[in-house]
């Protein structure tokens, strides 16, 4: 009888240890699981073509601007399974503002180039805390330029155009917690030409490099 009680106690301890181990493994695996989960992601990057010292003409006058090539994007990702995520990204690919004084008055001018892209990421390798992936997306690109003049001539004009765009690239996501993710990406923005220059250029194609911060839920 005593032996039976001893065996029962040993079996109970073994079951408790096994249960704790299984629970710890399950917690670790669920930490890296992304299936049917979503993410809000903010990314900051730079693009290859930082158009510096471009000339703009108005009635024979020239003013100049400098751009640092910063790219800011906000994205939504949803994992249909462990290897595939669909995404929607709104990206400020190029923006600038300048103002000044010319011979006949004052002016200010601003512009923005904003791709709105839908696509997917295909993750490579097993589920883990480090997730390399390939990415592709496509969608419209909205270009807007506003010019205001005040002086002998008065003008307040906004021109909005649309072009087509696509993004091809890849990156690595790092899962640093159940609800937090870091990422690095590199790729190429392939855009069609605008009919009329926006910010002095009709095309903003070029390479892009960035880092991201995401909230997973």
C-alpha positions, 0 to 999 in steps of 0.5 A: 500500500505504501509503495502504491502511494509512493508511486502515485505521488511520483506519477503526480509530480511527473505529470505536474512537471510534464504539464508545466513543460508543455505549457511553457512550450505552448507559450513560446510557440504562441509567442511566434505564431501569427496565424489569423493575427493582424498588425498596424505598422509604422515605417521610416525609410529613405529612397535612393533618389534624393532630388537635391538642388532642383530648379523651378521656374515661374515667369523666368524666376528660379527658386531652389529646394532641398529634399532629404528623401525621407519615406514614411508609411503606415500599413495594415498586415493580416496573416492568413496563415504562418507564411502569408500576410496580406497588406495595405500600405499608404506611403508618403514617398515624397513631400516638400514645402517651400515659400519665398519672395519674388520680384512681384510678391510672395509665393508658397508651394507644396507637393506630395507623392502618395502610393496606396498599395495592396499586396502580400508578404511571403515568409520563408522558413518555419515560424520563429522569432526571426521571419525573412520574407519577400513582398510585392504590392501595387496600386494607384499613386496620387500626386498633388501640388499646390501653388499660391502667389500673392502680389501683382498676380494672385493665384491659388491652384491645386493640381492632383494627378494619378499614376500607377505604382508597384513595390518589389522587395523583401525584409526581415521581421523580428518578433520581440514580444507577443504584441510587438514586432520590429522590421527591416525592409529593402525594395524598389518602387516602380512608378509610371510617369505623371502627365504633368511634373509634380515637384519638378519631376514626372517619375519617382521610381527608385530603391527604398530602405527602411525600418518598421515598428508594429503592434500585433493583435 
